[in-house]
Amino acid sequence: MKILVLIPYKPDHGRRDFLWKNVKRRYQRLFPELDICIGRDDGKLFNRSKAVNRAAKKAKGDIFIITDADVVFNKDLIKEIGANIHKHPWIIPFKNGYRLTKKATDKLIENGLKGKIQIDRGDIERIEGGLGALMNVVTRSCFKKVRGFDERFKGWGPEDKAFFESLETICGHHFRMDQDIYHLWHPQAEIVQRELPKQQALYEKYLNATNNVKAMKKLIKERGKG
């Protein structure tokens, strides 16, 4: 099975581009066997769902690691994914997602983003254990069953949580790995307040359809209408 990394991305000509330049070099140095598929969306409101789906369309492989351009992980994570993905339809490949401070991020980059990421307690802004956030691993067939991400989510919304609910319902319960991953610091994206009610209303539809295969399939089929 071929493993690919799908990364949704929109250049900002600033901090995010700086981070991706360094993260990309790390991938090339530590994981030369991995193909990186970038999905772009240059709309005024970044549509992460659309970017992920575009990356998936370009990808030629069986296993998708869906993550962001500012996330790094230790080398054995890939080996563990390879050992487990044939047993499970999809994987949350981490237990703790450490969102790092700017100071810690800058220090890691100055030291070359080594193969083994080492941090102290004071380097952590907060810990993300979130279901759907930061990184997911899914087979191509499972990704197709849920038709990827819902592109009706615009801006930085709960598209990842909706994706989680669709996978849990259609493909089955995830397997969770006991790994750590690390989110490099950048300024938070601006939240467009007027979009929040629509985003939340759509996400609540996914929550209401959770564990109901018929309802979830109906919700997925609604995409593209209106």
N, C-alpha and C positions, 0 to 999 in steps of 0.2 A: 504493500500500500504506500502511495506517495503522499507525504504530508506537505501542505502548503500553508502559508501564513497570509491571511486576508487582513489588510489594513485600510480602514477608511481614512481619508485625508483631505484637508483643505489647507493650502499654504497660507501662512500669515505674514511672511516676510519679516519674521521676528523670532520670538522665543520658541514657538513650536517647530519652526523650520530648523532652528539650531539644535533642538533636541533630536529631531528625526535624523539629521545628518550624522549625529554621533551614534544613535541607536542602529541606524542602517549599517554603519561601519562595523558595529559589534556583531550584527547578524552575519555579515560577510566573513568576519574573522572566526567566529565560533561555530556558526551553523552553515557552512558552505553548501551542505546538502539540501537546505530548505529553499524553496522558491518563494519569493515575496511578491504578492499581487496587490498593487495599490489600487484602491477605488477612489476616484475623485468626485467631489461635488463642489462646484464653485458658486452655488446659489447664495444670495444674500443671507438667508437662513440656512446654515449647513444642515443638510439632510443626511445624517449618518446612515440611516437605513438604505437610502439610495446608493450611497458610496459602498457599503458592504455588498449589496447585491451586484453592483457593477464589477467589483473585484471577483466575486464568485463566478460571474459569467466568463471572465478571462481565465480563470484558474483551470488547470489541467491536472487533476489528481483526485484522490479518494477521500482525503481527510483534510478538513479545514480547521486551522487555528485562527479564530477571529479575535483580534486584539487591537489595541490602539498604538499609535506611533510613539507614545511616550511611556510604554510599559516594557520592562526588562525582567528577565528571569534567569535562573541558574541552569546550567547545561543539562543536568540529569532530568529536568522536567520533560524534555523531548523524548528521552528514552522511556520514561514512565508512560507517556501518552501512547507510544508505539506498543508497549506491552499490554495496555488495557483497552484500547479503542475497539479491538475486535470482539471484546466481551460485552460492550455497552453501546447503545445507540449514540450517546453523547456524554461529554465529560465537562465538569467544572474543574479545571486542573490546578486549583489552589485552595488552600484553607484560609490564608491571610493575604490580603492585598494591601501592602503598606504604601500609603500616600506620603511621600517624603517632603521634607521642608526644602526651601530653595537652597539653603546653605548645604544641606546634605547632598542634594542633587548636583550642585556645582562642584562639590568635592569629588563625587563619584566620577564626574566627567573629566575633571582635571587629572584624575588617576587612571583615566583610560577605559572606564566602564569594564572592569575586569570580569573574567569568567565567573568568579564567585563573588556575588554581591554580599557585602558585610556592612551592617548598620548597627547603630546603638539606639536605645530607647528614645533619646532626645532627637533623633533624626526623623521621627514619625509625626506627621500632622494628625493623621487618623488612620484607623484600620478598616478596610473594606472587606467584609465577608460576604458581600452582596450576591444575591442570586441573579445572574445575568450580566453583572457589571464586569468590566475590565478584560475578561478573557473567557471564551468558551471554545470547546473542541467538539466538532460535529462531523459525522460522515456526510458525504455529498448526498447520498440517498435520503438521509433524514432532513437535510437542509431543503431539498426539493419538496419533500412531503409537506412542509409548513410554508412553502413558497418564500423562503428566506425571511427577510425583515419587512415589516409593514412600512411602506414609504409614505403613509399618511401622517406619520410622526415627523414634524419639522422642528428644526432647531435641536437643542440638546434636551430631549424629552425621555420618557420612560420606554423608548423603543426596545432597550435591552431587556427590561422586565417583561414586556409583552412577548418578546422572542422566547424568553424562558418559559412562560406559561404555555405557549404554543408547542414547544418541544416536549415539555412534561406531559401534555395531554395527548399529543399525536404520536410521539416516538417512544415515550416511556420515561421512567424516572432516571435521573442523571446519576453518574458515579462521580464522587468527589475525591480528588487527590489531596494528599497531605504535603503540599508544597507551599512555598511563599513566592509571591511576585511583587514587583516594585513599580510604583507609578511616579515618574519624574515630575518635578514641580513646574507649573506654568500658571500664569494668571487665569482665573476662572473665566469661562466664556460668559458673555452677557446673556442674561435670561430675558427673553421677550415676554413680558407679562401678559400681553393680549393673547398669546398662544396657549397659555397654561390651562385655561378651562377646557379647550378642545382636546389638548393632549391628555388631560386627566380623564375626560369623558370616554375617550377611545380606549385608554388603558383599563378603565373599569369594565368595559365590554369583555376584555380578555380575562379579567378576574372572574367575571360572571360565567364565562365559558370554561373555566378551568375544570379538568377532570370530566368534562362532557364532550366526548369526541365529536358527536353530531353537531353540537353548538359551535365548537371551535372550527370545524371544517366550514360551516356556514359563514362564520365571521371572516375566515381567511378568504373565502370566495367573494366577499364584499369589496375587497381591495380593488381600487380602480373605478369604483362606482361613485359618481358625484364628485 
